[in-house]
Amino acid sequence: MTIPVEIMLRGNDRVFTESVVHPGEPGNWTPTDLASILKDILVVIDRVQNPAKAEKPEVELRGLSWIVHPTDQGPVIALEIHTASAVAGPLNLPQQRLDDLITNAVRATRPADVVH
């Protein structure tokens, strides 16, 4: 599935339109799929911020602020990081299901607490 992504950079009035491609139908996606999609969105943000950069950055889902927002066409994922924000979608998934998938995707990427 091709997911449209609108990106707004801090200090720039232009809205950049990009896309992320992820296999499979949204109804079959797992938290692992959503983690991959979120990382791809962050990579697209980096590409817009650094168009001359050739290498793909390493991405982790820490410090990520997100919401799932309803629209007439289906829910969208809104992300915000310090330097940019992005809206991806709409997606053909119930809003609560998408929210749950993202919650579980982000939770799974957090390191376990270790006490020494």
PyMOL commands that place a pseudoatom at each C-alpha (Angstrom):
pseudoatom trace, name=CA, resn=MET, resi=1, chain=A, elem=C, hetatm=0, pos=[0.000, 0.000, 0.000]
pseudoatom trace, name=CA, resn=THR, resi=2, chain=A, elem=C, hetatm=0, pos=[1.206, 3.502, -0.809]
pseudoatom trace, name=CA, resn=ILE, resi=3, chain=A, elem=C, hetatm=0, pos=[0.658, 5.853, 2.106]
pseudoatom trace, name=CA, resn=PRO, resi=4, chain=A, elem=C, hetatm=0, pos=[0.712, 9.596, 1.370]
pseudoatom trace, name=CA, resn=VAL, resi=5, chain=A, elem=C, hetatm=0, pos=[2.780, 11.655, 3.826]
pseudoatom trace, name=CA, resn=GLU, resi=6, chain=A, elem=C, hetatm=0, pos=[2.625, 15.440, 4.250]
pseudoatom trace, name=CA, resn=ILE, resi=7, chain=A, elem=C, hetatm=0, pos=[5.676, 16.902, 5.997]
pseudoatom trace, name=CA, resn=MET, resi=8, chain=A, elem=C, hetatm=0, pos=[6.053, 20.307, 7.601]
pseudoatom trace, name=CA, resn=LEU, resi=9, chain=A, elem=C, hetatm=0, pos=[9.559, 21.395, 8.623]
pseudoatom trace, name=CA, resn=ARG, resi=10, chain=A, elem=C, hetatm=0, pos=[10.074, 23.852, 11.467]
pseudoatom trace, name=CA, resn=GLY, resi=11, chain=A, elem=C, hetatm=0, pos=[10.706, 27.335, 10.129]
pseudoatom trace, name=CA, resn=ASN, resi=12, chain=A, elem=C, hetatm=0, pos=[9.496, 26.455, 6.622]
pseudoatom trace, name=CA, resn=ASP, resi=13, chain=A, elem=C, hetatm=0, pos=[5.996, 27.329, 5.334]
pseudoatom trace, name=CA, resn=ARG, resi=14, chain=A, elem=C, hetatm=0, pos=[6.116, 24.742, 2.551]
pseudoatom trace, name=CA, resn=VAL, resi=15, chain=A, elem=C, hetatm=0, pos=[4.294, 21.412, 2.878]
pseudoatom trace, name=CA, resn=PHE, resi=16, chain=A, elem=C, hetatm=0, pos=[6.280, 18.563, 1.328]
pseudoatom trace, name=CA, resn=THR, resi=17, chain=A, elem=C, hetatm=0, pos=[4.293, 15.658, -0.115]
pseudoatom trace, name=CA, resn=GLU, resi=18, chain=A, elem=C, hetatm=0, pos=[6.000, 12.269, -0.055]
pseudoatom trace, name=CA, resn=SER, resi=19, chain=A, elem=C, hetatm=0, pos=[4.863, 8.664, 0.275]
pseudoatom trace, name=CA, resn=VAL, resi=20, chain=A, elem=C, hetatm=0, pos=[5.732, 5.472, 2.107]
pseudoatom trace, name=CA, resn=VAL, resi=21, chain=A, elem=C, hetatm=0, pos=[5.119, 2.045, 0.585]
pseudoatom trace, name=CA, resn=HIS, resi=22, chain=A, elem=C, hetatm=0, pos=[4.321, -0.879, 2.845]
pseudoatom trace, name=CA, resn=PRO, resi=23, chain=A, elem=C, hetatm=0, pos=[3.232, -4.364, 1.731]
pseudoatom trace, name=CA, resn=GLY, resi=24, chain=A, elem=C, hetatm=0, pos=[-0.044, -5.984, 2.609]
pseudoatom trace, name=CA, resn=GLU, resi=25, chain=A, elem=C, hetatm=0, pos=[-3.468, -4.717, 3.459]
pseudoatom trace, name=CA, resn=PRO, resi=26, chain=A, elem=C, hetatm=0, pos=[-3.886, -2.501, 6.547]
pseudoatom trace, name=CA, resn=GLY, resi=27, chain=A, elem=C, hetatm=0, pos=[-6.380, -4.945, 8.070]
pseudoatom trace, name=CA, resn=ASN, resi=28, chain=A, elem=C, hetatm=0, pos=[-3.603, -7.567, 8.242]
pseudoatom trace, name=CA, resn=TRP, resi=29, chain=A, elem=C, hetatm=0, pos=[-0.903, -5.303, 9.691]
pseudoatom trace, name=CA, resn=THR, resi=30, chain=A, elem=C, hetatm=0, pos=[0.762, -6.096, 13.003]
pseudoatom trace, name=CA, resn=PRO, resi=31, chain=A, elem=C, hetatm=0, pos=[2.640, -3.875, 15.467]
pseudoatom trace, name=CA, resn=THR, resi=32, chain=A, elem=C, hetatm=0, pos=[5.826, -4.842, 13.583]
pseudoatom trace, name=CA, resn=ASP, resi=33, chain=A, elem=C, hetatm=0, pos=[4.308, -3.441, 10.385]
pseudoatom trace, name=CA, resn=LEU, resi=34, chain=A, elem=C, hetatm=0, pos=[3.422, -0.192, 12.148]
pseudoatom trace, name=CA, resn=ALA, resi=35, chain=A, elem=C, hetatm=0, pos=[6.931, 0.090, 13.605]
pseudoatom trace, name=CA, resn=SER, resi=36, chain=A, elem=C, hetatm=0, pos=[8.301, -0.235, 10.071]
pseudoatom trace, name=CA, resn=ILE, resi=37, chain=A, elem=C, hetatm=0, pos=[5.858, 2.368, 8.733]
pseudoatom trace, name=CA, resn=LEU, resi=38, chain=A, elem=C, hetatm=0, pos=[6.689, 4.833, 11.520]
pseudoatom trace, name=CA, resn=LYS, resi=39, chain=A, elem=C, hetatm=0, pos=[10.413, 4.385, 10.873]
pseudoatom trace, name=CA, resn=ASP, resi=40, chain=A, elem=C, hetatm=0, pos=[9.853, 4.881, 7.135]
pseudoatom trace, name=CA, resn=ILE, resi=41, chain=A, elem=C, hetatm=0, pos=[7.974, 8.128, 7.859]
pseudoatom trace, name=CA, resn=LEU, resi=42, chain=A, elem=C, hetatm=0, pos=[10.926, 9.339, 9.945]
pseudoatom trace, name=CA, resn=VAL, resi=43, chain=A, elem=C, hetatm=0, pos=[13.319, 8.415, 7.117]
pseudoatom trace, name=CA, resn=VAL, resi=44, chain=A, elem=C, hetatm=0, pos=[11.176, 10.412, 4.670]
pseudoatom trace, name=CA, resn=ILE, resi=45, chain=A, elem=C, hetatm=0, pos=[11.293, 13.400, 7.048]
pseudoatom trace, name=CA, resn=ASP, resi=46, chain=A, elem=C, hetatm=0, pos=[15.087, 13.097, 7.137]
pseudoatom trace, name=CA, resn=ARG, resi=47, chain=A, elem=C, hetatm=0, pos=[15.223, 12.934, 3.334]
pseudoatom trace, name=CA, resn=VAL, resi=48, chain=A, elem=C, hetatm=0, pos=[13.173, 16.148, 3.074]
pseudoatom trace, name=CA, resn=GLN, resi=49, chain=A, elem=C, hetatm=0, pos=[15.386, 17.854, 5.668]
pseudoatom trace, name=CA, resn=ASN, resi=50, chain=A, elem=C, hetatm=0, pos=[18.618, 16.629, 4.055]
pseudoatom trace, name=CA, resn=PRO, resi=51, chain=A, elem=C, hetatm=0, pos=[18.007, 16.180, 0.311]
pseudoatom trace, name=CA, resn=ALA, resi=52, chain=A, elem=C, hetatm=0, pos=[21.708, 15.817, -0.516]
pseudoatom trace, name=CA, resn=LYS, resi=53, chain=A, elem=C, hetatm=0, pos=[22.235, 13.026, 2.026]
pseudoatom trace, name=CA, resn=ALA, resi=54, chain=A, elem=C, hetatm=0, pos=[22.813, 9.685, 0.291]
pseudoatom trace, name=CA, resn=GLU, resi=55, chain=A, elem=C, hetatm=0, pos=[22.733, 7.183, 3.151]
pseudoatom trace, name=CA, resn=LYS, resi=56, chain=A, elem=C, hetatm=0, pos=[19.579, 6.041, 4.922]
pseudoatom trace, name=CA, resn=PRO, resi=57, chain=A, elem=C, hetatm=0, pos=[19.678, 6.993, 8.622]
pseudoatom trace, name=CA, resn=GLU, resi=58, chain=A, elem=C, hetatm=0, pos=[19.353, 4.565, 11.518]
pseudoatom trace, name=CA, resn=VAL, resi=59, chain=A, elem=C, hetatm=0, pos=[15.964, 5.119, 13.154]
pseudoatom trace, name=CA, resn=GLU, resi=60, chain=A, elem=C, hetatm=0, pos=[14.620, 4.210, 16.583]
pseudoatom trace, name=CA, resn=LEU, resi=61, chain=A, elem=C, hetatm=0, pos=[11.146, 4.930, 17.937]
pseudoatom trace, name=CA, resn=ARG, resi=62, chain=A, elem=C, hetatm=0, pos=[12.129, 6.801, 21.087]
pseudoatom trace, name=CA, resn=GLY, resi=63, chain=A, elem=C, hetatm=0, pos=[10.852, 10.262, 21.954]
pseudoatom trace, name=CA, resn=LEU, resi=64, chain=A, elem=C, hetatm=0, pos=[8.171, 10.069, 19.293]
pseudoatom trace, name=CA, resn=SER, resi=65, chain=A, elem=C, hetatm=0, pos=[4.986, 12.076, 19.766]
pseudoatom trace, name=CA, resn=TRP, resi=66, chain=A, elem=C, hetatm=0, pos=[2.033, 10.771, 17.758]
pseudoatom trace, name=CA, resn=ILE, resi=67, chain=A, elem=C, hetatm=0, pos=[-1.743, 10.711, 17.566]
pseudoatom trace, name=CA, resn=VAL, resi=68, chain=A, elem=C, hetatm=0, pos=[-4.262, 8.892, 15.408]
pseudoatom trace, name=CA, resn=HIS, resi=69, chain=A, elem=C, hetatm=0, pos=[-6.724, 11.438, 14.066]
pseudoatom trace, name=CA, resn=PRO, resi=70, chain=A, elem=C, hetatm=0, pos=[-10.043, 10.649, 12.342]
pseudoatom trace, name=CA, resn=THR, resi=71, chain=A, elem=C, hetatm=0, pos=[-10.843, 12.058, 8.896]
pseudoatom trace, name=CA, resn=ASP, resi=72, chain=A, elem=C, hetatm=0, pos=[-13.729, 11.474, 6.490]
pseudoatom trace, name=CA, resn=GLN, resi=73, chain=A, elem=C, hetatm=0, pos=[-11.500, 9.127, 4.442]
pseudoatom trace, name=CA, resn=GLY, resi=74, chain=A, elem=C, hetatm=0, pos=[-10.156, 7.165, 7.437]
pseudoatom trace, name=CA, resn=PRO, resi=75, chain=A, elem=C, hetatm=0, pos=[-7.727, 7.790, 10.267]
pseudoatom trace, name=CA, resn=VAL, resi=76, chain=A, elem=C, hetatm=0, pos=[-4.325, 9.393, 9.774]
pseudoatom trace, name=CA, resn=ILE, resi=77, chain=A, elem=C, hetatm=0, pos=[-1.122, 9.133, 11.795]
pseudoatom trace, name=CA, resn=ALA, resi=78, chain=A, elem=C, hetatm=0, pos=[0.214, 12.491, 12.953]
pseudoatom trace, name=CA, resn=LEU, resi=79, chain=A, elem=C, hetatm=0, pos=[3.847, 12.507, 14.143]
pseudoatom trace, name=CA, resn=GLU, resi=80, chain=A, elem=C, hetatm=0, pos=[5.815, 15.296, 15.725]
pseudoatom trace, name=CA, resn=ILE, resi=81, chain=A, elem=C, hetatm=0, pos=[9.535, 15.463, 16.335]
pseudoatom trace, name=CA, resn=HIS, resi=82, chain=A, elem=C, hetatm=0, pos=[11.639, 18.447, 17.340]
pseudoatom trace, name=CA, resn=THR, resi=83, chain=A, elem=C, hetatm=0, pos=[12.411, 19.546, 13.784]
pseudoatom trace, name=CA, resn=ALA, resi=84, chain=A, elem=C, hetatm=0, pos=[9.288, 18.533, 11.848]
pseudoatom trace, name=CA, resn=SER, resi=85, chain=A, elem=C, hetatm=0, pos=[5.812, 17.094, 11.862]
pseudoatom trace, name=CA, resn=ALA, resi=86, chain=A, elem=C, hetatm=0, pos=[4.134, 14.706, 9.443]
pseudoatom trace, name=CA, resn=VAL, resi=87, chain=A, elem=C, hetatm=0, pos=[0.673, 13.378, 8.669]
pseudoatom trace, name=CA, resn=ALA, resi=88, chain=A, elem=C, hetatm=0, pos=[0.424, 9.964, 6.996]
pseudoatom trace, name=CA, resn=GLY, resi=89, chain=A, elem=C, hetatm=0, pos=[-2.729, 8.477, 5.569]
pseudoatom trace, name=CA, resn=PRO, resi=90, chain=A, elem=C, hetatm=0, pos=[-5.620, 8.082, 5.453]
pseudoatom trace, name=CA, resn=LEU, resi=91, chain=A, elem=C, hetatm=0, pos=[-5.529, 4.390, 6.255]
pseudoatom trace, name=CA, resn=ASN, resi=92, chain=A, elem=C, hetatm=0, pos=[-8.276, 1.832, 5.813]
pseudoatom trace, name=CA, resn=LEU, resi=93, chain=A, elem=C, hetatm=0, pos=[-8.345, 0.730, 9.465]
pseudoatom trace, name=CA, resn=PRO, resi=94, chain=A, elem=C, hetatm=0, pos=[-10.631, 1.497, 12.371]
pseudoatom trace, name=CA, resn=GLN, resi=95, chain=A, elem=C, hetatm=0, pos=[-9.177, 4.369, 14.399]
pseudoatom trace, name=CA, resn=GLN, resi=96, chain=A, elem=C, hetatm=0, pos=[-8.882, 2.364, 17.632]
pseudoatom trace, name=CA, resn=ARG, resi=97, chain=A, elem=C, hetatm=0, pos=[-7.189, -0.556, 15.853]
pseudoatom trace, name=CA, resn=LEU, resi=98, chain=A, elem=C, hetatm=0, pos=[-4.605, 1.787, 14.311]
pseudoatom trace, name=CA, resn=ASP, resi=99, chain=A, elem=C, hetatm=0, pos=[-4.021, 3.453, 17.681]
pseudoatom trace, name=CA, resn=ASP, resi=100, chain=A, elem=C, hetatm=0, pos=[-3.559, 0.053, 19.354]
pseudoatom trace, name=CA, resn=LEU, resi=101, chain=A, elem=C, hetatm=0, pos=[-1.107, -1.103, 16.669]
pseudoatom trace, name=CA, resn=ILE, resi=102, chain=A, elem=C, hetatm=0, pos=[1.014, 2.036, 17.086]
pseudoatom trace, name=CA, resn=THR, resi=103, chain=A, elem=C, hetatm=0, pos=[0.903, 1.815, 20.881]
pseudoatom trace, name=CA, resn=ASN, resi=104, chain=A, elem=C, hetatm=0, pos=[2.119, -1.780, 20.740]
pseudoatom trace, name=CA, resn=ALA, resi=105, chain=A, elem=C, hetatm=0, pos=[4.746, -0.967, 18.097]
pseudoatom trace, name=CA, resn=VAL, resi=106, chain=A, elem=C, hetatm=0, pos=[6.258, 1.832, 20.176]
pseudoatom trace, name=CA, resn=ARG, resi=107, chain=A, elem=C, hetatm=0, pos=[6.019, -0.181, 23.397]
pseudoatom trace, name=CA, resn=ALA, resi=108, chain=A, elem=C, hetatm=0, pos=[7.854, -3.123, 21.784]
pseudoatom trace, name=CA, resn=THR, resi=109, chain=A, elem=C, hetatm=0, pos=[10.806, -0.935, 20.800]
pseudoatom trace, name=CA, resn=ARG, resi=110, chain=A, elem=C, hetatm=0, pos=[11.467, 0.353, 24.311]
pseudoatom trace, name=CA, resn=PRO, resi=111, chain=A, elem=C, hetatm=0, pos=[14.374, -1.302, 26.080]
pseudoatom trace, name=CA, resn=ALA, resi=112, chain=A, elem=C, hetatm=0, pos=[13.546, -3.398, 29.109]
pseudoatom trace, name=CA, resn=ASP, resi=113, chain=A, elem=C, hetatm=0, pos=[14.259, -1.787, 32.469]
pseudoatom trace, name=CA, resn=VAL, resi=114, chain=A, elem=C, hetatm=0, pos=[17.483, -3.154, 33.913]
pseudoatom trace, name=CA, resn=VAL, resi=115, chain=A, elem=C, hetatm=0, pos=[18.420, -2.790, 37.545]
pseudoatom trace, name=CA, resn=HIS, resi=116, chain=A, elem=C, hetatm=0, pos=[22.038, -3.398, 38.559]
for i in range(1, 116): cmd.bond("trace and resi %d" % i, "trace and resi %d" % (i + 1))
show_as sticks, trace
zoom trace
